[in-house]
């Protein structure tokens, strides 16, 4: 299972999503993730919208195995329901 988190610096929800991903990496052998800093990578809002497939106003935007999950709250709910988080 591979997760991609698109985020930006100083975003508390991005930090939280990354922390959740780090917890899952420690707990599960089948979980891996990449954090993409959209500012450092030069990714614009338009670029992110193309990747997501719909308009986005916030980060993080999170994908698991190339399926768009949503933001931090949706990722945490998904992890609790499907990945034994907490």
Secondary structure, 3 states (H helix, E strand, C coil): CEEEEEECCCCHHHHHHHHHHHHHHHHCCCCEEEEEECCCCCCCHHHHHHHHCCCCCCCCEEEECCEEEECHHHHHHHHHHHCCCC
